[in-house]
Amino acid sequence: MSSYGSMRSGMFYRPGFFGGFSMFPPVIKALIISNVIIWFLLDLLLPPFTLSGIPIFGILAEYLALWPFGPNFWPWQLVTYMFMHGGFLHLFFNMLMLWMFGMELENAWGSRKFLIFYLLCGVGGGLANILVGPLVGQGGPTVGASGAVFGVLLAFAMLFPDRPIYLYFLFPIRAKYLIAALIGFELLVGVTGSSEGVAHFAHLGGAAVGFVYMLAEIGIIPLREWFITFKGEESHPFTNNARVRKTGDEIHEAQFFDIHTGRPADRKQDVTQEVIDAILDKISTGGYQSLTEEEKRILNDASKRMH
């Protein structure tokens, strides 16, 4: 993410394409296509054309790139800057990282949830860049999807920490170590200002938003409960945030039945840490979609107990 910077290459993650996964799920496909079309228009098609003597490319860059707070800043730039890139390599590596690491997230989460996550990370990265960047002498317009992509990288590392990523197609390293090192490097060069033309705090802001989102997802940060409290509504742990109608009658918890035996099933039975570890290992090797419905239920119940 930069005012004409680039993502780093050399990483290759070998994803599995089975278990119902799509190589190009809908949101990632739409993001890649839209980014490529916009790059083609802005970098190849429009530069020769002018409007009242002003290059059309310059007019669009003035209104769509993310500018620091000032006369050139507009709120919509926090979204539009994600779809502009400073060159083919900048575009290529951003889209490559989005595909390699985002594909499994979208297939596991669903398209709507993944799109919300992606946009939140991109907006967070943009805000971090215009708030923190000027403090270390970084200014100027910012373009690129790297902030959103760094949020995707962070989420992938948290969901699949032991998944091997192959550096230069040869050397395997676990996702948690590689992505932690990459974020640490971004922090170092961002603070020291040793890399010109790259919006490091946009990368870090996107990763930070992704981290907070993932903590809320697993119940460590109760953002949903805080939001409900802020709205003045009472939440109930078994309603999935649906409103509960209060009556004078006693409310009995629904009884669950085993679909195979037809007998009542005990959903509160103790699950050992070994079972949880085995499920997490299965996610690490085969992805969330490889879990059975029972394993998904056990993992969901465990996360609620943690909260």
Residue frames relative to the residue before (quaternion, step in Angstrom):
aa qw qx qy qz dx dy dz
M 1.0000 0.0000 0.0000 0.0000 0.00 0.00 0.00
S 0.2654 0.7816 -0.5212 0.2167 3.54 -0.56 0.99
S 0.4919 -0.5182 0.5581 0.4219 3.41 -1.42 -0.22
Y 0.7660 -0.2275 0.0779 0.5962 3.49 0.73 1.17
G 0.3693 0.6771 -0.5311 0.3508 3.54 0.71 1.23
S 0.3158 -0.7564 0.5379 0.1969 3.57 -1.21 -0.31
M 0.5050 -0.5920 0.5291 0.3385 3.51 -1.34 0.35
R 0.4892 -0.6532 0.4868 0.3115 3.55 -1.22 0.45
S 0.3048 -0.7574 0.5523 0.1687 3.54 -1.00 0.82
G 0.5331 0.6647 -0.4384 0.2859 3.54 -1.29 -0.22
M 0.6526 0.4801 -0.3306 0.4840 3.61 1.21 -0.11
F 0.0326 0.7867 -0.6164 0.0131 3.54 -1.08 0.64
Y 0.1205 -0.7827 0.6098 0.0326 3.53 -0.70 1.14
R 0.2484 -0.7830 0.5542 0.1344 3.57 -0.73 1.02
P 0.1234 -0.8330 0.5363 0.0579 3.62 -0.02 1.26
G 0.4502 -0.6503 0.5310 0.3042 3.50 -1.30 0.36
F 0.2745 -0.7942 0.5251 0.1349 3.57 -0.91 0.88
F 0.5831 0.5842 -0.3767 0.4204 3.57 1.20 0.29
G 0.6732 0.5137 -0.3495 0.4010 3.58 -1.29 -0.20
G 0.7066 -0.4681 0.2766 0.4528 3.59 1.07 0.64
F 0.4765 0.6789 -0.4444 0.3384 3.60 1.21 0.09
S 0.2602 -0.7302 0.6096 0.1658 3.53 -1.20 0.62
M 0.4878 -0.6745 0.4671 0.2982 3.57 -0.87 0.91
F 0.7826 0.1178 -0.0620 0.6081 3.59 1.12 -0.67
P 0.1273 -0.8026 0.5798 0.0590 3.60 0.16 1.23
P 0.7346 -0.5090 0.2233 0.3890 3.59 -1.14 0.67
V 0.7057 0.4618 -0.2969 0.4477 3.61 0.74 -0.96
I 0.6609 0.4913 -0.3195 0.4688 3.60 0.87 -0.86
K 0.6240 0.5259 -0.3417 0.4662 3.59 0.98 -0.77
A 0.6778 0.4878 -0.2952 0.4642 3.60 0.89 -0.93
L 0.6492 0.5172 -0.3226 0.4549 3.60 0.97 -0.81
I 0.6661 0.4945 -0.3107 0.4640 3.59 0.88 -0.89
I 0.6695 0.5002 -0.3076 0.4549 3.59 0.85 -0.93
S 0.6808 0.4902 -0.2994 0.4545 3.59 0.86 -0.94
N 0.6546 0.5063 -0.3209 0.4606 3.60 0.96 -0.79
V 0.6514 0.5080 -0.3161 0.4666 3.59 0.98 -0.81
I 0.6586 0.5088 -0.3166 0.4551 3.61 0.91 -0.87
I 0.6671 0.4941 -0.3063 0.4658 3.58 0.91 -0.91
W 0.6329 0.5141 -0.3370 0.4707 3.60 0.98 -0.78
F 0.6483 0.5221 -0.3241 0.4495 3.59 0.92 -0.88
L 0.6720 0.4966 -0.3017 0.4590 3.58 0.92 -0.87
L 0.7505 0.4310 -0.2318 0.4442 3.57 0.74 -1.06
D 0.7652 0.3924 -0.2066 0.4667 3.58 0.94 -0.83
L 0.7974 0.3082 -0.1491 0.4969 3.60 1.02 -0.67
L 0.7741 0.4023 -0.2117 0.4406 3.58 0.80 -0.97
L 0.7867 0.4088 -0.1946 0.4198 3.59 0.76 -1.04
P 0.5287 0.6757 -0.4289 0.2827 3.68 0.96 -0.59
P 0.6829 0.4838 -0.3419 0.4274 3.68 0.84 -0.65
F 0.6777 0.5231 -0.2945 0.4247 3.62 1.15 -0.48
T 0.1539 -0.7852 0.5964 0.0641 3.54 -1.16 0.71
L 0.2048 -0.7384 0.6278 0.1366 3.53 -1.34 0.35
S 0.8116 -0.1086 -0.0009 0.5741 3.56 -0.38 1.30
G 0.7296 -0.4413 0.2260 0.4711 3.53 1.01 0.85
I 0.6358 0.4986 -0.3261 0.4907 3.61 1.28 -0.06
P 0.4832 -0.6694 0.4667 0.3171 3.64 -0.78 0.92
I 0.4975 -0.6656 0.4675 0.3015 3.57 -0.87 0.97
F 0.5979 0.5695 -0.3607 0.4336 3.59 1.03 -0.73
G 0.6717 0.5030 -0.3012 0.4529 3.58 0.92 -0.88
I 0.6295 0.5309 -0.3371 0.4564 3.57 1.04 -0.74
L 0.6777 0.4835 -0.2937 0.4697 3.58 0.90 -0.92
A 0.6435 0.5227 -0.3276 0.4531 3.58 0.96 -0.81
E 0.6348 0.5448 -0.3322 0.4358 3.57 1.04 -0.73
Y 0.7706 0.3668 -0.1882 0.4859 3.57 1.02 -0.75
L 0.7517 0.4103 -0.2120 0.4707 3.61 1.13 -0.52
A 0.6107 0.5136 -0.3635 0.4808 3.61 1.11 -0.50
L 0.4971 -0.6573 0.4779 0.3042 3.59 -1.20 0.46
W 0.1174 -0.8074 0.5779 0.0191 3.55 -0.50 1.26
P 0.5848 -0.5493 0.4428 0.4003 3.60 -1.18 0.42
F 0.6721 -0.4775 0.3668 0.4310 3.54 -1.26 0.37
G 0.4548 0.6448 -0.4986 0.3589 3.54 -0.77 1.06
P 0.7910 -0.3385 0.2086 0.4649 3.59 -1.23 -0.27
N 0.7011 0.4634 -0.2765 0.4660 3.61 1.14 -0.51
F 0.5749 0.6081 -0.3807 0.3934 3.61 1.24 -0.15
W 0.0130 0.7583 -0.6515 0.0171 3.53 -1.11 0.88
P 0.6055 -0.6159 0.3520 0.3608 3.62 -0.92 0.85
W 0.6558 0.5414 -0.3323 0.4079 3.61 0.94 -0.80
Q 0.5268 0.6487 -0.4069 0.3688 3.57 1.23 -0.35
L 0.5590 0.6088 -0.3854 0.4102 3.60 1.20 -0.44
V 0.7045 0.3815 -0.2507 0.5434 3.58 1.26 -0.34
T 0.7028 0.4991 -0.2972 0.4107 3.59 0.76 -1.01
Y 0.6034 0.5851 -0.3787 0.3874 3.62 1.02 -0.64
M 0.5898 0.5971 -0.3606 0.4070 3.59 1.19 -0.54
F 0.7230 0.4373 -0.2325 0.4816 3.58 1.19 -0.52
M 0.6275 0.4766 -0.3445 0.5103 3.57 1.29 0.29
H 0.0778 -0.8074 0.5846 0.0187 3.58 -1.05 0.74
G 0.4991 -0.7005 0.4510 0.2383 3.51 -1.20 0.69
G 0.8087 -0.0751 0.0357 0.5824 3.57 1.13 0.44
F 0.6969 -0.4920 0.3166 0.4148 3.53 -1.28 0.31
L 0.6745 0.4956 -0.3172 0.4459 3.63 0.84 -0.90
H 0.6019 0.5509 -0.3491 0.4608 3.56 1.05 -0.75
L 0.6728 0.4843 -0.2765 0.4861 3.56 0.92 -0.96
F 0.6738 0.5329 -0.3107 0.4067 3.58 0.80 -1.03
F 0.7310 0.4294 -0.2653 0.4591 3.60 0.73 -0.98
N 0.6008 0.5370 -0.3687 0.4635 3.61 1.09 -0.55
M 0.6981 0.4589 -0.2763 0.4751 3.58 0.87 -0.93
L 0.6118 0.5440 -0.3511 0.4544 3.60 1.09 -0.65
M 0.6703 0.4818 -0.2955 0.4808 3.59 0.93 -0.89
L 0.6252 0.5372 -0.3352 0.4562 3.57 1.02 -0.81
W 0.6856 0.4780 -0.2909 0.4658 3.59 0.89 -0.88
M 0.7001 0.4964 -0.2952 0.4200 3.58 0.75 -1.03
F 0.7975 0.3076 -0.1523 0.4962 3.58 0.84 -0.95
G 0.6810 0.5013 -0.3015 0.4405 3.59 1.10 -0.53
M 0.5341 0.6589 -0.4039 0.3426 3.56 1.15 -0.58
E 0.7080 0.4520 -0.2724 0.4692 3.57 0.81 -0.96
L 0.6151 0.5426 -0.3529 0.4502 3.59 1.08 -0.65
E 0.6867 0.4742 -0.3039 0.4595 3.59 0.83 -0.91
N 0.6494 0.5126 -0.3257 0.4576 3.58 0.99 -0.75
A 0.6891 0.4699 -0.2775 0.4767 3.59 1.06 -0.73
W 0.7540 0.4106 -0.2073 0.4689 3.58 0.93 -0.91
G 0.4613 -0.6033 0.5052 0.4098 3.53 0.97 -0.88
S 0.6255 -0.6056 0.3518 0.3439 3.56 -1.11 0.72
R 0.6585 0.5246 -0.3302 0.4267 3.61 0.88 -0.89
K 0.6824 0.4836 -0.2902 0.4651 3.56 0.86 -0.95
F 0.6513 0.5125 -0.3256 0.4550 3.58 0.96 -0.80
L 0.6508 0.5148 -0.3271 0.4521 3.61 0.93 -0.83
I 0.6352 0.5153 -0.3316 0.4701 3.59 0.96 -0.81
F 0.6512 0.5153 -0.3101 0.4629 3.57 0.93 -0.91
Y 0.6587 0.5210 -0.3070 0.4477 3.59 0.85 -0.96
L 0.7018 0.4633 -0.2771 0.4649 3.58 0.82 -0.96
L 0.6200 0.5370 -0.3465 0.4552 3.59 1.02 -0.73
C 0.6635 0.4957 -0.3047 0.4702 3.58 0.92 -0.88
G 0.6549 0.5147 -0.3151 0.4547 3.58 0.99 -0.79
V 0.6615 0.4854 -0.3008 0.4862 3.57 0.95 -0.86
G 0.6471 0.5169 -0.3189 0.4609 3.58 0.98 -0.82
G 0.6401 0.5174 -0.3220 0.4678 3.55 1.02 -0.78
G 0.6515 0.5152 -0.3161 0.4583 3.58 0.98 -0.80
L 0.6508 0.5096 -0.3131 0.4677 3.58 0.96 -0.84
A 0.6447 0.5166 -0.3235 0.4613 3.58 0.95 -0.87
N 0.6636 0.5248 -0.3141 0.4308 3.57 0.96 -0.81
I 0.7398 0.4008 -0.2486 0.4800 3.60 0.86 -0.87
L 0.6588 0.4855 -0.3227 0.4755 3.61 1.22 -0.28
V 0.7758 0.3376 -0.1676 0.5061 3.57 0.90 -0.94
G 0.5839 0.6322 -0.3701 0.3497 3.58 0.98 -0.80
P 0.6851 0.4835 -0.3147 0.4448 3.64 0.77 -0.88
L 0.5995 0.5834 -0.3659 0.4079 3.61 1.12 -0.51
V 0.7506 0.3093 -0.1893 0.5524 3.58 1.19 -0.49
G 0.6592 -0.5718 0.2947 0.3894 3.53 1.17 0.59
Q 0.5335 0.6037 -0.4276 0.4100 3.58 1.18 0.41
G 0.1093 0.7981 -0.5816 0.1132 3.56 -0.71 1.07
G 0.5537 0.6234 -0.4407 0.3325 3.52 -1.28 -0.25
P 0.6528 -0.5277 0.3656 0.4022 3.58 -1.24 0.27
T 0.2189 -0.7705 0.5911 0.0950 3.53 -1.15 0.75
V 0.0004 -0.7849 0.6194 -0.0143 3.55 -1.02 0.84
G 0.6013 0.5955 -0.4203 0.3272 3.56 -1.25 0.40
A 0.4634 -0.6951 0.4962 0.2363 3.52 -1.27 0.58
S 0.3568 0.7908 -0.4582 0.1933 3.59 1.26 0.07
G 0.6099 0.5517 -0.3685 0.4334 3.61 1.01 -0.65
A 0.6704 0.4729 -0.2904 0.4925 3.58 0.92 -0.89
V 0.6516 0.5220 -0.3174 0.4497 3.59 0.99 -0.82
F 0.6358 0.5139 -0.3403 0.4646 3.60 1.02 -0.69
G 0.6034 0.5311 -0.3604 0.4732 3.60 1.09 -0.54
V 0.6340 0.5178 -0.3173 0.4788 3.57 1.06 -0.77
L 0.6349 0.5260 -0.3290 0.4605 3.59 0.97 -0.82
L 0.6603 0.5144 -0.3059 0.4537 3.57 0.92 -0.94
A 0.6606 0.4998 -0.3092 0.4671 3.59 0.92 -0.88
F 0.6340 0.5255 -0.3323 0.4598 3.58 0.98 -0.79
A 0.6657 0.5084 -0.3081 0.4511 3.59 0.91 -0.88
M 0.6774 0.4811 -0.2973 0.4703 3.59 1.05 -0.68
L 0.6983 0.4567 -0.2763 0.4769 3.59 1.03 -0.73
F 0.7988 0.1451 -0.0458 0.5820 3.57 1.02 -0.81
P 0.0317 -0.8743 0.4835 0.0299 3.61 0.72 1.04
D 0.7583 0.3808 -0.2094 0.4859 3.60 1.01 -0.71
R 0.3928 0.7147 -0.4900 0.3080 3.58 1.23 0.21
P 0.3842 -0.7376 0.4954 0.2510 3.65 -0.73 0.93
I 0.1211 -0.7404 0.6578 0.0671 3.52 -1.11 0.84
Y 0.2983 -0.7940 0.5108 0.1405 3.56 -0.73 1.06
L 0.2913 -0.7529 0.5720 0.1451 3.54 -0.60 1.23
Y 0.8388 -0.0251 -0.0306 0.5430 3.54 -0.79 1.07
F 0.6356 -0.5841 0.2967 0.4084 3.55 1.14 0.82
L 0.7132 0.4793 -0.2449 0.4491 3.62 1.23 -0.05
F 0.8101 0.3085 -0.1246 0.4827 3.57 0.73 -1.07
P 0.2519 -0.7960 0.5286 0.1534 3.64 -0.42 1.15
I 0.0499 0.7600 -0.6469 0.0385 3.53 -1.09 0.81
R 0.5301 -0.6532 0.4335 0.3231 3.57 -0.95 0.83
A 0.6170 -0.6002 0.3722 0.3471 3.51 -1.05 0.88
K 0.6608 0.5321 -0.3284 0.4151 3.60 0.87 -0.87
Y 0.6787 0.4783 -0.2974 0.4713 3.58 1.01 -0.72
L 0.6780 0.5048 -0.3018 0.4409 3.57 0.87 -0.93
I 0.7144 0.4463 -0.2668 0.4683 3.57 0.81 -0.97
A 0.6017 0.5311 -0.3585 0.4768 3.61 1.11 -0.59
A 0.6537 0.5020 -0.3121 0.4724 3.59 0.98 -0.81
L 0.6453 0.5250 -0.3194 0.4539 3.57 1.00 -0.80
I 0.6702 0.4776 -0.2990 0.4830 3.59 0.95 -0.85
G 0.6241 0.5353 -0.3341 0.4609 3.60 1.06 -0.73
F 0.6390 0.5160 -0.3189 0.4731 3.56 1.02 -0.79
E 0.6369 0.5275 -0.3283 0.4564 3.58 0.97 -0.83
L 0.6484 0.5119 -0.3162 0.4664 3.58 0.99 -0.82
L 0.6541 0.5273 -0.3156 0.4411 3.58 0.93 -0.89
V 0.7383 0.4035 -0.2498 0.4792 3.58 0.69 -1.02
G 0.6004 0.5612 -0.3658 0.4367 3.59 1.15 -0.50
V 0.6905 0.4676 -0.2745 0.4788 3.56 0.94 -0.91
T 0.7305 0.4291 -0.2417 0.4731 3.58 0.91 -0.89
G 0.3368 -0.7657 0.4878 0.2497 3.57 1.21 -0.40
S 0.3708 0.7710 -0.4485 0.2587 3.57 1.17 0.57
S 0.7180 0.3532 -0.2442 0.5478 3.61 1.25 0.02
E 0.2475 -0.8047 0.5271 0.1159 3.56 -0.43 1.24
G 0.8288 0.3073 -0.1951 0.4249 3.53 -1.22 0.56
V 0.6689 0.4467 -0.3062 0.5091 3.60 1.24 0.16
A 0.3407 -0.7557 0.5291 0.1810 3.57 -0.79 1.05
H 0.1353 -0.8476 0.5090 0.0638 3.57 0.37 1.24
F 0.6741 0.4998 -0.3203 0.4395 3.59 0.98 -0.71
A 0.5470 0.5504 -0.4097 0.4796 3.58 1.23 -0.20
H 0.6231 0.5235 -0.3303 0.4781 3.59 1.03 -0.79
L 0.7010 0.4720 -0.2690 0.4619 3.56 0.83 -1.04
G 0.6390 0.5268 -0.3322 0.4514 3.59 1.01 -0.73
G 0.6433 0.5130 -0.3204 0.4694 3.56 1.01 -0.77
A 0.6548 0.5016 -0.3063 0.4753 3.56 1.01 -0.84
A 0.6432 0.5297 -0.3248 0.4474 3.60 1.00 -0.80
V 0.6486 0.4967 -0.3190 0.4804 3.58 0.96 -0.82
G 0.6397 0.5228 -0.3223 0.4622 3.58 1.00 -0.80
F 0.6428 0.5290 -0.3188 0.4532 3.57 1.01 -0.80
V 0.6630 0.4891 -0.3043 0.4781 3.59 0.91 -0.92
Y 0.6306 0.5367 -0.3304 0.4530 3.58 0.98 -0.82
M 0.6842 0.4825 -0.2923 0.4621 3.57 0.89 -0.90
L 0.6177 0.5273 -0.3460 0.4697 3.61 1.05 -0.69
A 0.6533 0.4859 -0.3096 0.4911 3.57 1.04 -0.75
E 0.6220 0.5683 -0.3362 0.4210 3.58 1.04 -0.78
I 0.7565 0.3597 -0.2058 0.5060 3.60 0.97 -0.82
G 0.6112 -0.6287 0.3191 0.3596 3.58 1.28 0.23
I 0.4596 0.6813 -0.4639 0.3309 3.61 1.20 0.11
I 0.7423 0.2093 -0.1414 0.6206 3.58 1.10 -0.71
P 0.2645 -0.8094 0.5024 0.1500 3.65 -0.42 1.14
L 0.0129 -0.8426 0.5383 -0.0040 3.60 0.66 1.07
R 0.6421 0.5350 -0.3378 0.4328 3.60 0.94 -0.81
E 0.6685 0.4894 -0.3001 0.4729 3.58 0.95 -0.88
W 0.6271 0.5258 -0.3423 0.4616 3.60 1.03 -0.74
F 0.6500 0.5191 -0.3189 0.4542 3.56 0.97 -0.84
I 0.6556 0.5020 -0.3128 0.4695 3.58 0.96 -0.85
T 0.6401 0.5158 -0.3197 0.4711 3.58 1.01 -0.81
F 0.6381 0.5329 -0.3211 0.4535 3.58 1.01 -0.86
K 0.6842 0.4669 -0.2779 0.4865 3.57 1.07 -0.75
G 0.4978 -0.6836 0.4150 0.3355 3.57 1.24 -0.18
E 0.5351 0.6034 -0.4180 0.4181 3.57 1.20 0.45
E 0.4145 -0.6944 0.5338 0.2470 3.53 -1.17 0.63
S 0.2383 -0.7823 0.5606 0.1303 3.56 -0.78 1.02
H 0.1954 -0.7595 0.6109 0.1084 3.52 -1.22 0.54
P 0.5025 -0.7161 0.3823 0.2975 3.61 -0.64 1.03
F 0.7522 0.3862 -0.2293 0.4823 3.62 1.10 -0.42
T 0.5961 0.6053 -0.3567 0.3887 3.59 1.24 0.18
N 0.3490 -0.7396 0.5017 0.2817 3.60 1.26 -0.12
N 0.6810 -0.5300 0.2479 0.4403 3.50 1.05 1.01
A 0.4283 0.6535 -0.5076 0.3632 3.62 1.13 0.41
R 0.5353 -0.6174 0.4592 0.3483 3.56 -1.13 0.53
V 0.2584 -0.7582 0.5830 0.1363 3.53 -1.03 0.85
R 0.3169 -0.7433 0.5576 0.1902 3.56 -0.76 1.01
K 0.2902 -0.7739 0.5443 0.1435 3.54 -0.68 1.14
T 0.0273 0.7710 -0.6355 0.0306 3.54 -0.94 0.89
G 0.6184 -0.5497 0.4065 0.3875 3.50 -1.31 0.10
D 0.5774 0.5946 -0.3831 0.4080 3.57 1.23 -0.26
E 0.5433 -0.5967 0.4784 0.3463 3.50 -1.23 0.51
I 0.2957 -0.7539 0.5651 0.1576 3.56 -0.96 0.91
H 0.1686 -0.7913 0.5831 0.0730 3.55 -0.72 1.09
E 0.4847 -0.6544 0.4949 0.3033 3.52 -1.02 0.79
A 0.5191 -0.6457 0.4635 0.3143 3.54 -1.00 0.86
Q 0.3550 -0.7261 0.5514 0.2069 3.53 -1.13 0.70
F 0.2796 -0.7680 0.5588 0.1403 3.55 -0.94 0.96
F 0.1949 -0.7846 0.5830 0.0813 3.53 -1.11 0.77
D 0.4856 -0.6319 0.5229 0.3023 3.53 -1.13 0.73
I 0.4191 -0.7437 0.4594 0.2453 3.59 -0.64 1.10
H 0.6568 0.5117 -0.3161 0.4548 3.59 1.18 -0.40
T 0.7860 0.3257 -0.1612 0.5001 3.59 0.89 -0.93
G 0.3821 -0.7262 0.4894 0.2951 3.57 1.15 -0.57
R 0.5785 0.5779 -0.3811 0.4315 3.60 1.27 0.04
P 0.6203 -0.5352 0.3945 0.4161 3.60 -1.13 0.48
A 0.2394 -0.7682 0.5827 0.1143 3.54 -1.03 0.90
D 0.3628 -0.7218 0.5523 0.2057 3.54 -1.03 0.85
R 0.1867 -0.8178 0.5384 0.0807 3.58 -0.32 1.28
K 0.6806 0.4959 -0.2937 0.4523 3.58 1.21 -0.23
Q 0.3547 0.7476 -0.5008 0.2540 3.55 1.22 0.27
D 0.5661 -0.6177 0.4296 0.3368 3.55 -1.10 0.72
V 0.1484 -0.7546 0.6350 0.0731 3.51 -1.07 0.84
T 0.3976 -0.7422 0.4868 0.2326 3.57 -0.70 1.05
Q 0.6301 -0.5382 0.4071 0.3842 3.53 -1.28 0.43
E 0.5872 0.5771 -0.3718 0.4288 3.58 1.12 -0.60
V 0.6389 0.5180 -0.3270 0.4654 3.58 1.02 -0.78
I 0.6471 0.5136 -0.3149 0.4672 3.57 0.95 -0.89
D 0.6597 0.5089 -0.3120 0.4566 3.59 0.90 -0.92
A 0.6429 0.5228 -0.3276 0.4540 3.57 1.00 -0.80
I 0.6448 0.5099 -0.3200 0.4710 3.60 1.03 -0.77
L 0.6543 0.5061 -0.3123 0.4671 3.59 0.96 -0.85
D 0.6295 0.5178 -0.3339 0.4734 3.58 1.04 -0.73
K 0.6375 0.5277 -0.3254 0.4574 3.56 1.03 -0.77
I 0.6276 0.5153 -0.3313 0.4805 3.59 1.06 -0.74
S 0.6512 0.5412 -0.3169 0.4272 3.56 0.96 -0.90
T 0.7514 0.3969 -0.2161 0.4808 3.56 0.99 -0.81
G 0.8299 0.2317 -0.0923 0.4990 3.58 0.94 -0.84
G 0.5373 -0.6261 0.4123 0.3864 3.58 1.25 -0.11
Y 0.6807 -0.5136 0.3453 0.3919 3.53 -1.28 0.43
Q 0.6445 0.5550 -0.3319 0.4079 3.56 1.04 -0.75
S 0.5976 0.5856 -0.3657 0.4077 3.61 1.23 -0.31
L 0.5515 0.6276 -0.3936 0.3835 3.60 1.26 -0.28
T 0.4452 -0.6336 0.5552 0.3034 3.53 -1.25 0.52
E 0.6668 -0.4921 0.3562 0.4316 3.58 -1.22 0.25
E 0.6339 0.5309 -0.3302 0.4552 3.58 1.04 -0.72
E 0.6600 0.4968 -0.3107 0.4701 3.57 0.99 -0.83
K 0.6249 0.5214 -0.3412 0.4704 3.59 1.04 -0.69
R 0.6440 0.5182 -0.3239 0.4602 3.59 1.02 -0.81
I 0.6432 0.5223 -0.3229 0.4574 3.57 0.94 -0.89
L 0.6709 0.4955 -0.3029 0.4612 3.58 0.92 -0.90
N 0.6488 0.5134 -0.3179 0.4630 3.57 0.99 -0.79
D 0.6550 0.5014 -0.3128 0.4709 3.60 0.96 -0.83
A 0.6409 0.5288 -0.3279 0.4495 3.57 1.02 -0.80
S 0.6538 0.5107 -0.3195 0.4578 3.59 0.99 -0.81
K 0.6315 0.5233 -0.3380 0.4617 3.59 1.08 -0.66
R 0.6469 0.5080 -0.3262 0.4659 3.57 1.03 -0.78
M 0.6065 0.5455 -0.3570 0.4551 3.59 1.09 -0.65
H 0.6665 0.4879 -0.2985 0.4781 3.53 1.04 -0.84
